[in-house]
Amino acid sequence: MERFYLYDETDETKTRFVSFMGDHQRFDLALIQTDRYYGKVIVLNLQSSRFAIIGPDDLEEEGLIQHSFDLSGEEAAELTEFLYECVG
């Protein structure tokens, strides 16, 4: 059987690992920057194994961070505030 690839590429990335304590939760994140997603950042929550591709416009979308990372409203607000510093 021959495998059909849609793409198979290698890309240079810049990865930032950051851990911080909010008022409601500790966050352990990996922020991966690549040219692949139009300047957006791949944000991985290392505790929950959830991720999202986030750009400044995504931070404005109501409920996106809360849903993507399965957080409470307060936890999502803390993460969004941090991501504005990194992404926005």
N, CA, C and O atoms as a DFTB+ gen file, in Angstrom:
352 C
 N C O
     1  1       0.832      -1.185       0.000
     2  2       0.000       0.000       0.000
     3  2       0.871       1.241       0.000
     4  3       1.786       1.362       0.815
     5  1       0.597       2.152      -0.896
     6  2       1.348       3.391      -0.983
     7  2       0.639       4.478      -0.189
     8  3      -0.572       4.660      -0.313
     9  1       1.398       5.196       0.622
    10  2       0.837       6.257       1.458
    11  2       0.706       7.537       0.640
    12  3       1.629       7.909      -0.085
    13  1      -0.429       8.206       0.754
    14  2      -0.673       9.474       0.070
    15  2      -0.529      10.610       1.075
    16  3      -1.367      10.765       1.963
    17  1       0.533      11.406       0.936
    18  2       0.779      12.523       1.843
    19  2       0.151      13.795       1.281
    20  3       0.282      14.081       0.091
    21  1      -0.518      14.543       2.121
    22  2      -0.971      15.873       1.738
    23  2       0.190      16.853       1.815
    24  3       0.322      17.743       0.974
    25  1       1.030      16.683       2.830
    26  2       2.299      17.388       2.915
    27  2       3.188      16.670       3.909
    28  3       2.705      15.940       4.774
    29  1       4.482      16.878       3.785
    30  2       5.481      16.295       4.682
    31  2       6.668      17.237       4.658
    32  3       7.565      17.102       3.826
    33  1       6.667      18.192       5.574
    34  2       7.667      19.251       5.579
    35  2       8.324      19.369       6.944
    36  3       7.748      18.976       7.959
    37  1       9.517      19.906       6.959
    38  2      10.215      20.223       8.194
    39  2      10.360      21.728       8.265
    40  3      10.691      22.373       7.270
    41  1      10.113      22.293       9.444
    42  2      10.126      23.742       9.607
    43  2      10.939      24.099      10.852
    44  3      10.890      23.393      11.859
    45  1      11.679      25.190      10.772
    46  2      12.382      25.711      11.937
    47  2      11.351      26.413      12.818
    48  3      10.533      27.187      12.323
    49  1      11.392      26.144      14.118
    50  2      10.463      26.768      15.048
    51  2      11.219      27.405      16.197
    52  3      12.381      27.095      16.460
    53  1      10.525      28.300      16.869
    54  2      11.025      28.885      18.109
    55  2      10.023      28.491      19.187
    56  3       8.836      28.796      19.071
    57  1      10.489      27.819      20.229
    58  2       9.603      27.334      21.276
    59  2       9.963      27.983      22.600
    60  3      11.125      28.021      23.005
    61  1       8.933      28.494      23.263
    62  2       9.087      29.083      24.594
    63  2       8.306      28.217      25.574
    64  3       7.117      27.969      25.373
    65  1       8.963      27.760      26.626
    66  2       8.301      27.024      27.689
    67  2       8.124      27.978      28.860
    68  3       9.085      28.594      29.321
    69  1       6.898      28.096      29.337
    70  2       6.622      29.037      30.424
    71  2       5.647      28.409      31.411
    72  3       4.700      27.722      31.027
    73  1       5.900      28.657      32.672
    74  2       5.017      28.189      33.741
    75  2       4.717      29.390      34.626
    76  3       5.629      30.110      35.032
    77  1       3.442      29.605      34.925
    78  2       3.091      30.690      35.839
    79  2       1.864      30.302      36.646
    80  3       1.059      29.468      36.232
    81  1       1.746      30.922      37.791
    82  2       0.627      30.666      38.693
    83  2      -0.332      31.836      38.604
    84  3       0.027      32.974      38.906
    85  1      -1.551      31.547      38.189
    86  2      -2.596      32.557      38.200
    87  2      -3.310      32.529      39.535
    88  3      -2.896      31.813      40.448
    89  1      -4.375      33.299      39.659
    90  2      -5.158      33.303      40.891
    91  2      -5.971      32.030      41.042
    92  3      -6.343      31.659      42.156
    93  1      -6.254      31.348      39.918
    94  2      -7.136      30.188      39.953
    95  2      -6.473      28.879      39.532
    96  3      -7.009      27.806      39.809
    97  1      -5.325      28.948      38.873
    98  2      -4.715      27.738      38.343
    99  2      -3.259      28.003      37.980
   100  3      -2.864      29.139      37.716
   101  1      -2.471      26.932      37.973
   102  2      -1.109      26.980      37.445
   103  2      -1.177      26.634      35.964
   104  3      -1.929      25.747      35.560
   105  1      -0.395      27.332      35.166
   106  2      -0.327      27.080      33.730
   107  2       1.095      26.661      33.365
   108  3       2.057      27.346      33.711
   109  1       1.220      25.544      32.673
   110  2       2.483      25.079      32.108
   111  2       2.266      24.996      30.602
   112  3       1.519      24.146      30.116
   113  1       2.926      25.890      29.870
   114  2       2.644      26.049      28.450
   115  2       3.901      25.892      27.603
   116  3       5.017      26.127      28.065
   117  1       3.696      25.496      26.369
   118  2       4.720      25.574      25.329
   119  2       4.124      26.443      24.232
   120  3       3.032      26.160      23.740
   121  1       4.828      27.492      23.849
   122  2       4.402      28.405      22.797
   123  2       5.333      28.197      21.606
   124  3       6.528      28.479      21.696
   125  1       4.803      27.715      20.513
   126  2       5.606      27.363      19.349
   127  2       5.317      28.348      18.223
   128  3       4.184      28.465      17.758
   129  1       6.353      29.047      17.798
   130  2       6.227      29.996      16.694
   131  2       6.804      29.365      15.434
   132  3       7.900      28.805      15.443
   133  1       6.047      29.468      14.360
   134  2       6.448      28.925      13.071
   135  2       5.865      29.817      11.979
   136  3       4.932      30.578      12.234
   137  1       6.397      29.731      10.790
   138  2       5.847      30.480       9.660
   139  2       4.624      29.796       9.068
   140  3       3.959      30.354       8.196
   141  1       4.329      28.610       9.530
   142  2       3.295      27.782       8.926
   143  2       1.878      28.336       9.074
   144  3       1.068      28.168       8.162
   145  1       1.556      28.981      10.174
   146  2       0.176      29.375      10.454
   147  2      -0.023      30.888      10.421
   148  3      -0.711      31.446      11.276
   149  1       0.575      31.546       9.440
   150  2       0.343      32.973       9.194
   151  2       0.623      33.830      10.420
   152  3      -0.128      34.762      10.709
   153  1       1.683      33.526      11.136
   154  2       2.078      34.320      12.290
   155  2       1.389      33.940      13.589
   156  3       1.671      34.527      14.633
   157  1       0.498      32.976      13.540
   158  2      -0.154      32.528      14.765
   159  2       0.788      31.614      15.539
   160  3       1.764      31.104      14.989
   161  1       0.490      31.414      16.813
   162  2       1.331      30.624      17.714
   163  2       0.572      29.361      18.120
   164  3      -0.618      29.420      18.427
   165  1       1.256      28.232      18.122
   166  2       0.676      27.001      18.641
   167  2       0.876      27.038      20.149
   168  3       2.008      27.059      20.632
   169  1      -0.219      27.046      20.881
   170  2      -0.175      27.103      22.342
   171  2      -0.568      25.731      22.875
   172  3      -1.691      25.275      22.663
   173  1       0.366      25.073      23.570
   174  2       0.110      23.757      24.156
   175  2       0.033      23.888      25.675
   176  3       0.936      24.442      26.302
   177  1      -1.037      23.382      26.255
   178  2      -1.143      23.282      27.699
   179  2      -0.554      21.924      28.078
   180  3      -1.162      20.888      27.810
   181  1       0.603      21.924      28.688
   182  2       1.318      20.690      28.973
   183  2       0.661      19.873      30.075
   184  3       0.937      18.680      30.203
   185  1      -0.201      20.490      30.873
   186  2      -0.894      19.741      31.933
   187  2      -2.067      18.951      31.379
   188  3      -2.299      17.813      31.786
   189  1      -2.811      19.549      30.448
   190  2      -4.032      18.906      29.958
   191  2      -3.874      18.284      28.573
   192  3      -4.785      17.611      28.090
   193  1      -2.732      18.502      27.936
   194  2      -2.482      18.012      26.571
   195  2      -3.463      18.603      25.564
   196  3      -3.772      17.969      24.555
   197  1      -3.950      19.804      25.829
   198  2      -4.833      20.495      24.888
   199  2      -4.024      21.599      24.213
   200  3      -3.089      22.146      24.798
   201  1      -4.394      21.918      22.980
   202  2      -3.664      22.955      22.259
   203  2      -4.606      23.726      21.346
   204  3      -5.716      23.287      21.044
   205  1      -4.127      24.893      20.915
   206  2      -4.855      25.698      19.940
   207  2      -3.839      26.537      19.180
   208  3      -2.761      26.845      19.689
   209  1      -4.195      26.897      17.973
   210  2      -3.389      27.802      17.154
   211  2      -4.004      29.179      17.333
   212  3      -5.135      29.420      16.912
   213  1      -3.257      30.085      17.959
   214  2      -3.802      31.348      18.439
   215  2      -3.075      32.534      17.808
   216  3      -1.846      32.577      17.753
   217  1      -3.858      33.479      17.341
   218  2      -3.363      34.770      16.884
   219  2      -4.103      35.864      17.619
   220  3      -5.038      35.579      18.368
   221  1      -3.705      37.117      17.422
   222  2      -4.367      38.221      18.118
   223  2      -5.879      38.257      17.887
   224  3      -6.639      38.575      18.802
   225  1      -6.310      37.937      16.688
   226  2      -7.745      37.953      16.383
   227  2      -8.496      36.878      17.166
   228  3      -9.657      37.072      17.524
   229  1      -7.845      35.749      17.434
   230  2      -8.479      34.667      18.174
   231  2      -8.721      35.041      19.628
   232  3      -9.672      34.558      20.242
   233  1      -7.873      35.894      20.183
   234  2      -8.036      36.311      21.575
   235  2      -9.293      37.143      21.765
   236  3      -9.812      37.252      22.875
   237  1      -9.779      37.728      20.682
   238  2     -10.997      38.542      20.734
   239  2     -12.262      37.691      20.627
   240  3     -13.355      38.165      20.939
   241  1     -12.121      36.446      20.190
   242  2     -13.288      35.595      19.970
   243  2     -13.810      35.053      21.299
   244  3     -13.108      34.330      22.005
   245  1     -15.029      35.406      21.624
   246  2     -15.648      35.032      22.898
   247  2     -15.683      33.516      23.090
   248  3     -16.188      32.781      22.241
   249  1     -15.141      33.063      24.215
   250  2     -15.214      31.658      24.590
   251  2     -14.194      30.746      23.937
   252  3     -14.122      29.568      24.286
   253  1     -13.401      31.251      23.001
   254  2     -12.459      30.372      22.293
   255  2     -11.416      29.774      23.233
   256  3     -11.188      28.564      23.211
   257  1     -10.790      30.596      24.048
   258  2      -9.752      30.101      24.962
   259  2     -10.371      29.161      25.989
   260  3      -9.805      28.112      26.297
   261  1     -11.517      29.533      26.512
   262  2     -12.196      28.697      27.510
   263  2     -12.511      27.322      26.935
   264  3     -12.258      26.303      27.577
   265  1     -13.054      27.296      25.744
   266  2     -13.416      26.028      25.117
   267  2     -12.180      25.235      24.685
   268  3     -12.101      24.031      24.933
   269  1     -11.228      25.893      24.050
   270  2     -10.051      25.199      23.519
   271  2      -9.252      24.499      24.614
   272  3      -8.723      23.407      24.406
   273  1      -9.169      25.137      25.782
   274  2      -8.345      24.590      26.853
   275  2      -9.173      24.020      28.008
   276  3      -8.626      23.652      29.047
   277  1     -10.488      23.950      27.821
   278  2     -11.400      23.384      28.817
   279  2     -11.189      24.032      30.187
   280  3     -10.896      23.357      31.174
   281  1     -11.346      25.356      30.220
   282  2     -11.107      26.138      31.429
   283  2     -12.397      26.782      31.913
   284  3     -13.363      26.918      31.163
   285  1     -12.394      27.176      33.181
   286  2     -13.491      27.989      33.694
   287  2     -13.339      29.398      33.116
   288  3     -12.311      29.720      32.520
   289  1     -14.345      30.220      33.290
   290  2     -14.273      31.588      32.791
   291  2     -13.132      32.376      33.405
   292  3     -12.451      33.130      32.711
   293  1     -12.916      32.206      34.714
   294  2     -11.838      32.921      35.405
   295  2     -10.468      32.444      34.933
   296  3      -9.566      33.254      34.718
   297  1     -10.312      31.138      34.774
   298  2      -9.045      30.581      34.296
   299  2      -8.759      31.033      32.868
   300  3      -7.623      31.368      32.531
   301  1      -9.788      31.040      32.037
   302  2      -9.623      31.474      30.648
   303  2      -9.232      32.946      30.588
   304  3      -8.429      33.336      29.741
   305  1      -9.786      33.762      31.471
   306  2      -9.437      35.191      31.508
   307  2      -7.964      35.372      31.860
   308  3      -7.290      36.227      31.286
   309  1      -7.459      34.570      32.802
   310  2      -6.040      34.648      33.174
   311  2      -5.144      34.234      32.008
   312  3      -4.142      34.890      31.723
   313  1      -5.506      33.160      31.350
   314  2      -4.702      32.701      30.223
   315  2      -4.763      33.702      29.077
   316  3      -3.744      33.979      28.445
   317  1      -5.929      34.241      28.805
   318  2      -6.080      35.229      27.734
   319  2      -5.226      36.454      28.021
   320  3      -4.569      36.975      27.120
   321  1      -5.227      36.914      29.249
   322  2      -4.411      38.073      29.627
   323  2      -2.935      37.802      29.359
   324  3      -2.232      38.659      28.823
   325  1      -2.462      36.613      29.730
   326  2      -1.070      36.244      29.458
   327  2      -0.808      36.186      27.954
   328  3       0.209      36.693      27.481
   329  1      -1.724      35.570      27.203
   330  2      -1.505      35.414      25.761
   331  2      -1.497      36.748      25.033
   332  3      -0.825      36.878      24.009
   333  1      -2.220      37.738      25.529
   334  2      -2.149      39.071      24.935
   335  2      -0.717      39.602      24.968
   336  3      -0.282      40.283      24.040
   337  1       0.013      39.289      26.041
   338  2       1.404      39.716      26.153
   339  2       2.301      39.010      25.141
   340  3       3.271      39.594      24.659
   341  1       1.984      37.761      24.818
   342  2       2.837      36.926      23.963
   343  2       2.424      36.954      22.497
   344  3       3.274      36.951      21.607
   345  1       1.138      36.980      22.254
   346  2       0.604      36.818      20.906
   347  2       0.056      38.129      20.366
   348  3       0.262      38.475      19.203
   349  1      -0.639      38.846      21.223
   350  2      -1.334      40.062      20.807
   351  2      -0.460      41.214      20.908
   352  3      -0.874      42.331      20.599
